[in-house]
Amino acid sequence: MGYHLRKRINKRGIVIALLISALLSIAFFASCIPFSQPCRPLQEQRFEIHAPPANSHKTISATTIEISPENFRHNLEVIRNIIGPDLKLCVVMKSDAYGHGIENLVTQAVSSEPAYIAAISNAEFRMIHDEIKKQNKDIALLRIAPVLRDELVESIMNHWNVEEIIGSPEEAKMISETAETLSRRMGKEFTVNVHVNIETGIGRMAFRDVNQIKKALQLPYLRLKGVMTHFANAYQKEPVASEKTRQQTEKFDQIVAELALDKTVIRHIANSPATVKFPWTRKDMVRVGTLLYGEDLEGLDPNHKLRPVISSYKSRVAIIEKNIPPMSPIGYDSMQRTPGNRLSTTATVRVGYSEGFPEMAFKRNMHVLIRGKKFPVIGKTSMNMVVVDITDQDKNNPVQLNDEVVIIGKQGSQEITIEEFAAQSQNDITQVTILLGNAVDRKIVPGNGK
């Protein structure tokens, strides 16, 4: 081998060796970068990795609500005990089970074998129907909103057997004509089971004239299964709740008497509060929604037997800022500043108004729990972040990155209830749960007592 060839090979070997050495050095120092301490072997580093396996459909979420199907099952049993064995129960699962996720609770709902499960959208009915079929149960489905023509066609063609509400001559005619058209095209008769909605005082989607009801019931392709109304004031305080509810009940009874219906027609008017407070509204069946999810319990759960199905609302500490100068602005619009008499320490939490945390929480004296201690929100909430003043943290138990932040729920000996959160949010509990359910990832957890 010539001198010049050997020289080129030696040079190439030296270059390769230098490159390998450089890459090893970069890898070594890169492994040390995330830590403000000397690099240690991986097995000694004080953290654990909890992540889904590669290619998993699951992703990590900073903010979650925790859903307890066991608590939902428990609440079903409590309501059963309240109404007794002879009364029919309609389990209401509209709005994706009030934001809790039908897929999380439908197994418990179906296994409890209610007479009816009520919802609104066809997406909801598809899941419920499939679970009923899977468990081989005899449960009817009821849509508790006026059906649109396309929804009706899809329901009929998929044999979901959803029973529809009729509340006007036009609605009744549309359902009848749609069923007739499908029957003619498919060469098979489709009859739609219907429930007559009677206007008694809520003014939304019901017949006001008994003669119109009689004419609607004469239309072909309709079969009467039930008569109903809905209470407008049952959630209010006394004496309004009982007075208004009794007036609506009396009006309903009067119209039903004029219709002279067969005894097999199901009469159902009691919603969640009426079911508990006014036994005289129970008729043949009750429609229970919010109570089953442990919501709006003020005055409705005197023995404290019902449990919240949303057991907690949590996020994580994303960053900590120390030695913030006095009177430093925090958040959009500089609406609040740090105290003027000291340095401050803040924690930024990965939750914002897009995840259901109020934009003006700081004005309403809202707090969160970190390491078992309540800390106040400071500054205007942004879309995905909120700042918490942790200056008064326990110096022996300081807040750390990735610490759990409890917005609703228990941590240590402290608790922030959903009632407290809703009140400070200037919202009612049902609206809060639906908002959170639509905005935040849901996590299934075991049940818990009170």
C-alpha positions as a Markdown table, in Angstrom:
| # | Residue | x | y | z |
|---|---|---|---|---|
| 1 | Met | 0.0 | 0.0 | 0.0 |
| 2 | Gly | 1.5 | 3.4 | -1.0 |
| 3 | Tyr | 2.5 | 6.0 | 1.5 |
| 4 | His | -0.1 | 8.6 | 0.4 |
| 5 | Leu | -2.9 | 6.0 | 0.6 |
| 6 | Arg | -1.9 | 5.0 | 4.1 |
| 7 | Lys | -1.8 | 8.6 | 5.1 |
| 8 | Arg | -5.4 | 9.3 | 3.8 |
| 9 | Ile | -6.7 | 6.2 | 5.7 |
| 10 | Asn | -5.1 | 7.3 | 8.9 |
| 11 | Lys | -6.5 | 10.8 | 8.6 |
| 12 | Arg | -10.0 | 9.3 | 8.0 |
| 13 | Gly | -9.7 | 7.1 | 11.1 |
| 14 | Ile | -8.7 | 10.0 | 13.2 |
| 15 | Val | -11.7 | 12.1 | 11.9 |
| 16 | Ile | -14.1 | 9.2 | 12.6 |
| 17 | Ala | -12.7 | 8.8 | 16.1 |
| 18 | Leu | -13.1 | 12.5 | 16.9 |
| 19 | Leu | -16.7 | 12.5 | 15.6 |
| 20 | Ile | -17.6 | 9.5 | 17.8 |
| 21 | Ser | -15.9 | 11.1 | 20.8 |
| 22 | Ala | -17.8 | 14.4 | 20.2 |
| 23 | Leu | -21.2 | 12.6 | 19.9 |
| 24 | Leu | -20.6 | 10.7 | 23.1 |
| 25 | Ser | -19.7 | 14.0 | 24.9 |
| 26 | Ile | -22.9 | 15.7 | 23.6 |
| 27 | Ala | -25.1 | 12.8 | 24.7 |
| 28 | Phe | -23.5 | 12.8 | 28.1 |
| 29 | Phe | -24.0 | 16.5 | 28.7 |
| 30 | Ala | -27.5 | 16.5 | 27.2 |
| 31 | Ser | -28.5 | 14.0 | 29.8 |
| 32 | Cys | -27.4 | 16.4 | 32.5 |
| 33 | Ile | -29.1 | 19.5 | 31.0 |
| 34 | Pro | -32.6 | 19.1 | 32.6 |
| 35 | Phe | -31.2 | 19.0 | 36.1 |
| 36 | Ser | -29.6 | 21.8 | 38.1 |
| 37 | Gln | -27.3 | 19.3 | 39.8 |
| 38 | Pro | -24.4 | 17.1 | 38.9 |
| 39 | Cys | -25.4 | 14.4 | 36.4 |
| 40 | Arg | -26.1 | 11.0 | 38.1 |
| 41 | Pro | -26.8 | 7.6 | 36.6 |
| 42 | Leu | -30.3 | 7.3 | 35.3 |
| 43 | Gln | -31.4 | 4.8 | 37.9 |
| 44 | Glu | -30.6 | 7.4 | 40.7 |
| 45 | Gln | -32.5 | 10.3 | 39.2 |
| 46 | Arg | -35.5 | 11.2 | 41.3 |
| 47 | Phe | -38.4 | 11.0 | 38.9 |
| 48 | Glu | -40.5 | 8.4 | 37.2 |
| 49 | Ile | -41.9 | 8.3 | 33.7 |
| 50 | His | -45.6 | 7.5 | 33.4 |
| 51 | Ala | -46.6 | 7.6 | 29.8 |
| 52 | Pro | -48.7 | 5.5 | 27.4 |
| 53 | Pro | -47.0 | 3.0 | 25.3 |
| 54 | Ala | -45.8 | 4.0 | 21.9 |
| 55 | Asn | -48.5 | 4.2 | 19.2 |
| 56 | Ser | -51.2 | 4.3 | 22.0 |
| 57 | His | -54.3 | 6.3 | 21.2 |
| 58 | Lys | -54.2 | 7.8 | 24.6 |
| 59 | Thr | -52.4 | 11.1 | 25.3 |
| 60 | Ile | -51.2 | 12.9 | 28.4 |
| 61 | Ser | -53.5 | 15.8 | 29.6 |
| 62 | Ala | -52.5 | 18.5 | 32.1 |
| 63 | Thr | -56.1 | 19.0 | 33.2 |
| 64 | Thr | -58.6 | 16.3 | 34.0 |
| 65 | Ile | -61.9 | 15.7 | 35.7 |
| 66 | Glu | -62.3 | 12.4 | 37.5 |
| 67 | Ile | -65.5 | 10.4 | 36.9 |
| 68 | Ser | -66.7 | 7.6 | 39.2 |
| 69 | Pro | -69.1 | 5.1 | 37.6 |
| 70 | Glu | -69.4 | 3.4 | 41.0 |
| 71 | Asn | -70.9 | 6.6 | 42.4 |
| 72 | Phe | -73.3 | 6.7 | 39.5 |
| 73 | Arg | -74.4 | 3.2 | 40.3 |
| 74 | His | -74.8 | 4.0 | 43.9 |
| 75 | Asn | -77.0 | 7.0 | 43.1 |
| 76 | Leu | -79.2 | 4.8 | 40.9 |
| 77 | Glu | -79.8 | 2.6 | 43.9 |
| 78 | Val | -80.6 | 5.6 | 46.1 |
| 79 | Ile | -83.2 | 6.9 | 43.7 |
| 80 | Arg | -84.7 | 3.4 | 43.4 |
| 81 | Asn | -85.2 | 3.3 | 47.1 |
| 82 | Ile | -86.8 | 6.7 | 47.1 |
| 83 | Ile | -89.4 | 6.0 | 44.5 |
| 84 | Gly | -90.1 | 2.3 | 45.4 |
| 85 | Pro | -90.3 | -0.8 | 43.3 |
| 86 | Asp | -93.7 | -0.1 | 41.6 |
| 87 | Leu | -92.8 | 3.2 | 39.9 |
| 88 | Lys | -91.1 | 3.3 | 36.5 |
| 89 | Leu | -87.7 | 5.1 | 36.3 |
| 90 | Cys | -86.5 | 7.1 | 33.3 |
| 91 | Val | -82.7 | 7.7 | 33.5 |
| 92 | Val | -81.9 | 10.9 | 31.7 |
| 93 | Met | -78.5 | 10.9 | 29.9 |
| 94 | Lys | -78.8 | 13.9 | 27.6 |
| 95 | Ser | -75.9 | 16.2 | 26.8 |
| 96 | Asp | -73.5 | 13.3 | 27.0 |
| 97 | Ala | -74.7 | 12.2 | 30.4 |
| 98 | Tyr | -74.6 | 15.8 | 31.7 |
| 99 | Gly | -71.0 | 16.1 | 30.6 |
| 100 | His | -69.8 | 12.9 | 32.3 |
| 101 | Gly | -69.6 | 10.9 | 29.1 |
| 102 | Ile | -72.2 | 8.3 | 28.2 |
| 103 | Glu | -69.5 | 5.8 | 27.4 |
| 104 | Asn | -68.4 | 6.0 | 31.1 |
| 105 | Leu | -71.8 | 5.4 | 32.6 |
| 106 | Val | -74.0 | 3.6 | 30.1 |
| 107 | Thr | -73.1 | 0.1 | 31.5 |
| 108 | Gln | -74.3 | 1.1 | 34.9 |
| 109 | Ala | -77.4 | 2.7 | 33.6 |
| 110 | Val | -78.5 | -0.3 | 31.5 |
| 111 | Ser | -77.6 | -2.9 | 34.2 |
| 112 | Ser | -79.9 | -1.1 | 36.6 |
| 113 | Glu | -82.8 | -1.9 | 34.2 |
| 114 | Pro | -84.8 | 1.3 | 34.2 |
| 115 | Ala | -88.0 | 1.4 | 32.2 |
| 116 | Tyr | -86.6 | 4.2 | 30.0 |
| 117 | Ile | -83.3 | 5.9 | 29.2 |
| 118 | Ala | -83.7 | 9.4 | 27.8 |
| 119 | Ala | -81.3 | 11.4 | 25.7 |
| 120 | Ile | -81.5 | 13.9 | 22.8 |
| 121 | Ser | -78.9 | 13.3 | 20.1 |
| 122 | Asn | -78.6 | 10.2 | 17.8 |
| 123 | Ala | -75.0 | 9.8 | 18.8 |
| 124 | Glu | -76.2 | 9.3 | 22.4 |
| 125 | Phe | -78.9 | 6.8 | 21.3 |
| 126 | Arg | -76.5 | 4.8 | 19.3 |
| 127 | Met | -74.3 | 4.1 | 22.3 |
| 128 | Ile | -77.2 | 3.4 | 24.6 |
| 129 | His | -78.9 | 1.1 | 22.1 |
| 130 | Asp | -75.7 | -0.9 | 21.6 |
| 131 | Glu | -75.3 | -1.3 | 25.3 |
| 132 | Ile | -78.9 | -2.4 | 25.8 |
| 133 | Lys | -78.5 | -5.0 | 23.0 |
| 134 | Lys | -75.2 | -6.1 | 24.5 |
| 135 | Gln | -76.7 | -6.7 | 27.9 |
| 136 | Asn | -80.0 | -8.1 | 26.4 |
| 137 | Lys | -82.2 | -5.8 | 28.4 |
| 138 | Asp | -85.7 | -4.6 | 27.7 |
| 139 | Ile | -85.4 | -0.8 | 28.0 |
| 140 | Ala | -87.2 | 1.8 | 26.0 |
| 141 | Leu | -85.5 | 5.0 | 24.6 |
| 142 | Leu | -87.1 | 8.4 | 24.8 |
| 143 | Arg | -85.9 | 11.6 | 23.0 |
| 144 | Ile | -86.7 | 14.5 | 25.3 |
| 145 | Ala | -86.5 | 17.2 | 22.6 |
| 146 | Pro | -88.3 | 17.8 | 19.4 |
| 147 | Val | -86.9 | 15.5 | 16.7 |
| 148 | Leu | -85.6 | 16.8 | 13.4 |
| 149 | Arg | -86.6 | 15.0 | 10.2 |
| 150 | Asp | -83.0 | 13.7 | 9.4 |
| 151 | Glu | -82.6 | 12.5 | 13.0 |
| 152 | Leu | -86.0 | 10.6 | 12.7 |
| 153 | Val | -85.0 | 9.0 | 9.5 |
| 154 | Glu | -81.7 | 7.8 | 10.8 |
| 155 | Ser | -83.3 | 6.5 | 14.0 |
| 156 | Ile | -86.0 | 4.5 | 12.1 |
| 157 | Met | -83.5 | 3.1 | 9.5 |
| 158 | Asn | -81.2 | 1.9 | 12.3 |
| 159 | His | -84.0 | 0.3 | 14.3 |
| 160 | Trp | -83.1 | 2.2 | 17.5 |
| 161 | Asn | -86.8 | 2.4 | 18.3 |
| 162 | Val | -86.5 | 5.8 | 19.8 |
| 163 | Glu | -89.8 | 7.1 | 21.1 |
| 164 | Glu | -90.4 | 10.7 | 20.1 |
| 165 | Ile | -92.1 | 13.7 | 21.8 |
| 166 | Ile | -94.9 | 15.5 | 19.9 |
| 167 | Gly | -95.7 | 19.0 | 21.1 |
| 168 | Ser | -97.4 | 20.6 | 18.1 |
| 169 | Pro | -99.7 | 19.7 | 15.2 |
| 170 | Glu | -96.8 | 20.4 | 12.7 |
| 171 | Glu | -94.4 | 18.1 | 14.6 |
| 172 | Ala | -96.9 | 15.3 | 14.8 |
| 173 | Lys | -97.6 | 15.6 | 11.1 |
| 174 | Met | -93.9 | 15.6 | 10.2 |
| 175 | Ile | -93.3 | 12.4 | 12.1 |
| 176 | Ser | -96.4 | 10.7 | 10.7 |
| 177 | Glu | -95.5 | 11.7 | 7.1 |
| 178 | Thr | -91.8 | 10.6 | 7.5 |
| 179 | Ala | -92.8 | 7.2 | 8.8 |
| 180 | Glu | -95.3 | 6.8 | 6.0 |
| 181 | Thr | -92.8 | 7.7 | 3.3 |
| 182 | Leu | -90.2 | 5.3 | 4.7 |
| 183 | Ser | -92.8 | 2.6 | 5.0 |
| 184 | Arg | -93.8 | 3.0 | 1.4 |
| 185 | Arg | -90.1 | 3.0 | 0.2 |
| 186 | Met | -89.0 | 0.1 | 2.3 |
| 187 | Gly | -92.1 | -2.0 | 1.8 |
| 188 | Lys | -92.4 | -2.4 | 5.6 |
| 189 | Glu | -94.5 | -0.5 | 8.0 |
| 190 | Phe | -92.8 | 1.8 | 10.5 |
| 191 | Thr | -94.8 | 3.1 | 13.4 |
| 192 | Val | -93.3 | 5.7 | 15.7 |
| 193 | Asn | -94.1 | 5.5 | 19.4 |
| 194 | Val | -94.8 | 9.0 | 20.7 |
| 195 | His | -95.3 | 10.9 | 24.0 |
| 196 | Val | -97.6 | 13.9 | 24.0 |
| 197 | Asn | -96.1 | 16.9 | 25.7 |
| 198 | Ile | -98.7 | 19.1 | 27.4 |
| 199 | Glu | -98.0 | 22.8 | 28.1 |
| 200 | Thr | -98.6 | 23.6 | 31.7 |
| 201 | Gly | -96.2 | 26.5 | 32.4 |
| 202 | Ile | -92.7 | 26.2 | 30.9 |
| 203 | Gly | -93.5 | 27.4 | 27.4 |
| 204 | Arg | -91.1 | 25.5 | 25.2 |
| 205 | Met | -92.4 | 22.6 | 23.1 |
| 206 | Ala | -95.8 | 21.5 | 24.1 |
| 207 | Phe | -99.5 | 21.4 | 23.0 |
| 208 | Arg | -101.7 | 24.2 | 24.5 |
| 209 | Asp | -105.0 | 23.0 | 23.0 |
| 210 | Val | -106.6 | 19.7 | 23.9 |
| 211 | Asn | -108.4 | 19.5 | 20.6 |
| 212 | Gln | -105.1 | 19.7 | 18.7 |
| 213 | Ile | -103.8 | 16.8 | 20.8 |
| 214 | Lys | -106.9 | 14.7 | 19.8 |
| 215 | Lys | -106.4 | 15.5 | 16.1 |
| 216 | Ala | -102.7 | 14.7 | 16.3 |
| 217 | Leu | -103.4 | 11.3 | 17.9 |
| 218 | Gln | -105.6 | 10.4 | 14.9 |
| 219 | Leu | -102.7 | 10.6 | 12.5 |
| 220 | Pro | -101.4 | 7.3 | 11.0 |
| 221 | Tyr | -98.1 | 5.7 | 11.8 |
| 222 | Leu | -98.1 | 7.1 | 15.4 |
| 223 | Arg | -98.7 | 5.0 | 18.5 |
| 224 | Leu | -99.3 | 6.8 | 21.8 |
| 225 | Lys | -97.1 | 5.6 | 24.6 |
| 226 | Gly | -97.1 | 8.4 | 27.1 |
| 227 | Val | -98.2 | 11.9 | 28.2 |
| 228 | Met | -95.9 | 14.3 | 29.9 |
| 229 | Thr | -95.1 | 17.8 | 31.0 |
| 230 | His | -92.0 | 19.5 | 32.5 |
| 231 | Phe | -91.8 | 21.6 | 35.6 |
| 232 | Ala | -90.5 | 25.2 | 35.5 |
| 233 | Asn | -90.1 | 26.0 | 39.2 |
| 234 | Ala | -89.4 | 22.8 | 41.0 |
| 235 | Tyr | -85.8 | 23.8 | 41.7 |
| 236 | Gln | -86.8 | 27.1 | 43.3 |
| 237 | Lys | -87.2 | 27.8 | 47.0 |
| 238 | Glu | -90.4 | 27.5 | 48.9 |
| 239 | Pro | -93.1 | 28.5 | 48.8 |
| 240 | Val | -92.7 | 29.1 | 45.0 |
| 241 | Ala | -91.6 | 25.6 | 44.2 |
| 242 | Ser | -94.5 | 23.8 | 45.7 |
| 243 | Glu | -97.1 | 26.4 | 44.6 |
| 244 | Lys | -96.1 | 26.6 | 41.0 |
| 245 | Thr | -95.5 | 22.8 | 40.7 |
| 246 | Arg | -98.9 | 22.1 | 42.1 |
| 247 | Gln | -100.5 | 24.5 | 39.6 |
| 248 | Gln | -98.7 | 22.7 | 36.7 |
| 249 | Thr | -99.7 | 19.3 | 38.0 |
| 250 | Glu | -103.4 | 20.3 | 38.3 |
| 251 | Lys | -103.4 | 21.6 | 34.8 |
| 252 | Phe | -101.8 | 18.5 | 33.5 |
| 253 | Asp | -104.4 | 16.3 | 35.3 |
| 254 | Gln | -107.2 | 18.3 | 33.8 |
| 255 | Ile | -106.1 | 17.9 | 30.2 |
| 256 | Val | -105.3 | 14.2 | 30.7 |
| 257 | Ala | -108.8 | 13.7 | 32.0 |
| 258 | Glu | -110.3 | 15.4 | 28.9 |
| 259 | Leu | -108.3 | 13.1 | 26.7 |
| 260 | Ala | -109.8 | 10.0 | 28.4 |
| 261 | Leu | -106.6 | 7.9 | 27.7 |
| 262 | Asp | -106.2 | 4.2 | 28.1 |
| 263 | Lys | -104.7 | 3.1 | 31.4 |
| 264 | Thr | -101.6 | 1.7 | 29.6 |
| 265 | Val | -100.5 | 5.2 | 28.6 |
| 266 | Ile | -97.6 | 6.3 | 30.8 |
| 267 | Arg | -98.1 | 9.6 | 32.7 |
| 268 | His | -94.7 | 11.2 | 33.6 |
| 269 | Ile | -94.1 | 14.7 | 34.9 |
| 270 | Ala | -91.7 | 14.5 | 37.8 |
| 271 | Asn | -88.2 | 15.8 | 37.2 |
| 272 | Ser | -85.3 | 15.4 | 39.7 |
| 273 | Pro | -86.4 | 17.9 | 42.4 |
| 274 | Ala | -90.1 | 17.0 | 42.1 |
| 275 | Thr | -89.3 | 13.3 | 42.4 |
| 276 | Val | -87.7 | 13.9 | 45.8 |
| 277 | Lys | -89.8 | 16.8 | 47.2 |
| 278 | Phe | -93.3 | 16.2 | 45.8 |
| 279 | Pro | -94.4 | 12.5 | 45.9 |
| 280 | Trp | -97.7 | 13.6 | 44.4 |
| 281 | Thr | -96.0 | 14.4 | 41.1 |
| 282 | Arg | -94.6 | 10.9 | 40.6 |
| 283 | Lys | -97.6 | 9.5 | 38.6 |
| 284 | Asp | -96.5 | 6.3 | 36.6 |
| 285 | Met | -92.9 | 7.3 | 36.0 |
| 286 | Val | -90.3 | 9.8 | 37.0 |
| 287 | Arg | -87.5 | 11.3 | 34.9 |
| 288 | Val | -84.4 | 11.8 | 36.9 |
| 289 | Gly | -81.2 | 13.5 | 35.6 |
| 290 | Thr | -79.2 | 15.8 | 37.9 |
| 291 | Leu | -79.7 | 13.8 | 41.0 |
| 292 | Leu | -78.2 | 10.7 | 39.4 |
| 293 | Tyr | -75.0 | 12.7 | 38.9 |
| 294 | Gly | -74.9 | 14.1 | 42.5 |
| 295 | Glu | -75.7 | 17.6 | 41.3 |
| 296 | Asp | -77.9 | 20.4 | 42.7 |
| 297 | Leu | -78.4 | 18.7 | 46.0 |
| 298 | Glu | -79.4 | 21.6 | 48.1 |
| 299 | Gly | -82.5 | 20.6 | 49.9 |
| 300 | Leu | -82.8 | 17.4 | 47.8 |
| 301 | Asp | -80.5 | 15.1 | 49.7 |
| 302 | Pro | -81.2 | 15.6 | 53.4 |
| 303 | Asn | -79.6 | 12.3 | 54.4 |
| 304 | His | -76.5 | 12.9 | 52.3 |
| 305 | Lys | -76.7 | 9.6 | 50.5 |
| 306 | Leu | -76.0 | 10.8 | 47.0 |
| 307 | Arg | -72.5 | 11.1 | 45.7 |
| 308 | Pro | -70.9 | 13.4 | 43.1 |
| 309 | Val | -70.0 | 11.5 | 39.9 |
| 310 | Ile | -67.4 | 14.1 | 39.1 |
| 311 | Ser | -65.2 | 13.5 | 42.1 |
| 312 | Ser | -62.5 | 16.0 | 41.2 |
| 313 | Tyr | -61.2 | 18.6 | 38.8 |
| 314 | Lys | -57.4 | 18.7 | 38.7 |
| 315 | Ser | -54.4 | 20.2 | 36.9 |
| 316 | Arg | -50.6 | 20.6 | 37.4 |
| 317 | Val | -48.1 | 23.2 | 38.4 |
| 318 | Ala | -46.2 | 24.1 | 35.1 |
| 319 | Ile | -43.8 | 26.8 | 36.3 |
| 320 | Ile | -42.7 | 28.6 | 39.5 |
| 321 | Glu | -41.4 | 32.1 | 39.6 |
| 322 | Lys | -39.6 | 33.4 | 42.7 |
| 323 | Asn | -38.5 | 36.8 | 44.0 |
| 324 | Ile | -41.1 | 38.7 | 42.0 |
| 325 | Pro | -40.8 | 42.5 | 42.8 |
| 326 | Pro | -43.6 | 44.2 | 44.7 |
| 327 | Met | -46.5 | 45.6 | 42.5 |
| 328 | Ser | -45.6 | 43.5 | 39.5 |
| 329 | Pro | -48.5 | 43.1 | 37.0 |
| 330 | Ile | -49.9 | 39.6 | 36.6 |
| 331 | Gly | -51.9 | 38.4 | 33.6 |
| 332 | Tyr | -53.7 | 40.1 | 30.7 |
| 333 | Asp | -54.8 | 43.7 | 31.1 |
| 334 | Ser | -52.6 | 44.0 | 34.3 |
| 335 | Met | -55.8 | 43.9 | 36.3 |
| 336 | Gln | -54.0 | 42.7 | 39.4 |
| 337 | Arg | -50.5 | 43.1 | 40.8 |
| 338 | Thr | -48.4 | 41.4 | 43.4 |
| 339 | Pro | -48.5 | 42.9 | 47.0 |
| 340 | Gly | -46.6 | 46.1 | 47.4 |
| 341 | Asn | -44.9 | 45.2 | 50.7 |
| 342 | Arg | -42.9 | 42.0 | 49.8 |
| 343 | Leu | -41.4 | 39.8 | 47.1 |
| 344 | Ser | -43.8 | 37.2 | 45.8 |
| 345 | Thr | -43.6 | 33.6 | 44.6 |
| 346 | Thr | -46.1 | 32.4 | 42.1 |
| 347 | Ala | -47.1 | 29.1 | 40.4 |
| 348 | Thr | -48.5 | 29.0 | 36.9 |
| 349 | Val | -51.1 | 26.2 | 36.6 |
| 350 | Arg | -52.0 | 24.6 | 33.3 |
| 351 | Val | -55.7 | 25.4 | 33.3 |
| 352 | Gly | -57.6 | 28.3 | 31.8 |
| 353 | Tyr | -61.0 | 29.5 | 30.7 |
| 354 | Ser | -60.9 | 27.1 | 27.8 |
| 355 | Glu | -60.9 | 24.3 | 30.4 |
| 356 | Gly | -63.7 | 25.8 | 32.4 |
| 357 | Phe | -61.8 | 27.9 | 34.9 |
| 358 | Pro | -63.4 | 31.3 | 35.3 |
| 359 | Glu | -61.7 | 34.2 | 33.6 |
| 360 | Met | -62.3 | 36.6 | 36.6 |
| 361 | Ala | -61.6 | 34.0 | 39.3 |
| 362 | Phe | -59.2 | 36.4 | 41.0 |
| 363 | Lys | -62.1 | 38.9 | 41.6 |
| 364 | Arg | -64.2 | 36.2 | 43.2 |
| 365 | Asn | -61.6 | 35.1 | 45.8 |
| 366 | Met | -61.1 | 31.7 | 44.2 |
| 367 | His | -58.5 | 29.3 | 45.5 |
| 368 | Val | -56.9 | 26.0 | 44.5 |
| 369 | Leu | -55.3 | 23.3 | 46.6 |
| 370 | Ile | -51.6 | 22.5 | 46.3 |
| 371 | Arg | -49.8 | 20.2 | 48.8 |
| 372 | Gly | -52.9 | 20.2 | 51.0 |
| 373 | Lys | -53.0 | 24.1 | 51.3 |
| 374 | Lys | -55.3 | 26.6 | 49.8 |
| 375 | Phe | -53.7 | 29.3 | 47.6 |
| 376 | Pro | -55.4 | 32.3 | 46.0 |
| 377 | Val | -55.6 | 32.9 | 42.3 |
| 378 | Ile | -54.0 | 36.1 | 41.2 |
| 379 | Gly | -54.5 | 38.0 | 37.9 |
| 380 | Lys | -56.9 | 37.4 | 35.1 |
| 381 | Thr | -57.2 | 33.8 | 33.9 |
| 382 | Ser | -55.9 | 33.3 | 30.4 |
| 383 | Met | -57.1 | 30.7 | 27.9 |
| 384 | Asn | -54.9 | 27.9 | 29.2 |
| 385 | Met | -53.1 | 29.2 | 32.3 |
| 386 | Val | -53.8 | 30.7 | 35.6 |
| 387 | Val | -51.4 | 32.1 | 38.2 |
| 388 | Val | -51.5 | 31.2 | 41.9 |
| 389 | Asp | -49.8 | 33.2 | 44.7 |
| 390 | Ile | -47.8 | 30.6 | 46.7 |
| 391 | Thr | -45.7 | 33.1 | 48.7 |
| 392 | Asp | -47.2 | 31.7 | 51.9 |
| 393 | Gln | -46.3 | 28.1 | 51.2 |
| 394 | Asp | -44.9 | 25.9 | 53.8 |
| 395 | Lys | -41.1 | 26.3 | 53.6 |
| 396 | Asn | -40.7 | 22.8 | 54.8 |
| 397 | Asn | -43.0 | 21.5 | 52.1 |
| 398 | Pro | -42.6 | 23.8 | 49.2 |
| 399 | Val | -44.6 | 23.7 | 46.0 |
| 400 | Gln | -42.7 | 21.8 | 43.2 |
| 401 | Leu | -43.0 | 21.6 | 39.4 |
| 402 | Asn | -45.7 | 19.1 | 38.3 |
| 403 | Asp | -47.4 | 19.2 | 41.7 |
| 404 | Glu | -51.1 | 18.2 | 41.6 |
| 405 | Val | -53.4 | 21.2 | 41.7 |
| 406 | Val | -57.0 | 20.4 | 43.0 |
| 407 | Ile | -59.6 | 22.8 | 41.7 |
| 408 | Ile | -62.6 | 20.7 | 42.9 |
| 409 | Gly | -62.1 | 17.8 | 45.3 |
| 410 | Lys | -60.1 | 16.8 | 48.3 |
| 411 | Gln | -56.4 | 17.1 | 49.1 |
| 412 | Gly | -55.1 | 16.3 | 52.5 |
| 413 | Ser | -57.5 | 17.7 | 55.1 |
| 414 | Gln | -58.8 | 20.5 | 52.7 |
| 415 | Glu | -61.6 | 20.3 | 50.2 |
| 416 | Ile | -63.1 | 22.6 | 47.6 |
| 417 | Thr | -66.6 | 21.3 | 46.8 |
| 418 | Ile | -68.3 | 21.5 | 43.4 |
| 419 | Glu | -71.0 | 23.7 | 45.1 |
| 420 | Glu | -68.4 | 26.1 | 46.2 |
| 421 | Phe | -66.7 | 26.2 | 42.8 |
| 422 | Ala | -70.0 | 26.7 | 41.0 |
| 423 | Ala | -71.1 | 29.5 | 43.4 |
| 424 | Gln | -67.8 | 31.4 | 43.0 |
| 425 | Ser | -68.0 | 30.8 | 39.2 |
| 426 | Gln | -71.4 | 32.5 | 39.3 |
| 427 | Asn | -72.9 | 29.4 | 37.6 |
| 428 | Asp | -75.1 | 26.5 | 38.6 |
| 429 | Ile | -73.7 | 23.0 | 39.1 |
| 430 | Thr | -75.3 | 21.4 | 36.1 |
| 431 | Gln | -73.8 | 24.1 | 33.8 |
| 432 | Val | -70.4 | 23.7 | 35.4 |
| 433 | Thr | -70.4 | 19.9 | 35.0 |
| 434 | Ile | -71.5 | 20.1 | 31.3 |
| 435 | Leu | -68.8 | 22.8 | 30.7 |
| 436 | Leu | -66.1 | 20.8 | 32.3 |
| 437 | Gly | -67.2 | 17.6 | 30.6 |
| 438 | Asn | -67.0 | 19.2 | 27.2 |
| 439 | Ala | -63.7 | 21.0 | 27.8 |
| 440 | Val | -61.6 | 18.7 | 29.9 |
| 441 | Asp | -60.3 | 15.1 | 29.5 |
| 442 | Arg | -62.2 | 12.6 | 31.7 |
| 443 | Lys | -60.5 | 10.0 | 33.8 |
| 444 | Ile | -62.3 | 7.0 | 35.4 |
| 445 | Val | -61.6 | 6.5 | 39.1 |
| 446 | Pro | -63.2 | 4.3 | 41.8 |
| 447 | Gly | -66.2 | 5.4 | 43.8 |
| 448 | Asn | -66.0 | 7.2 | 47.1 |
| 449 | Gly | -68.3 | 7.8 | 50.0 |
| 450 | Lys | -69.0 | 11.1 | 51.7 |
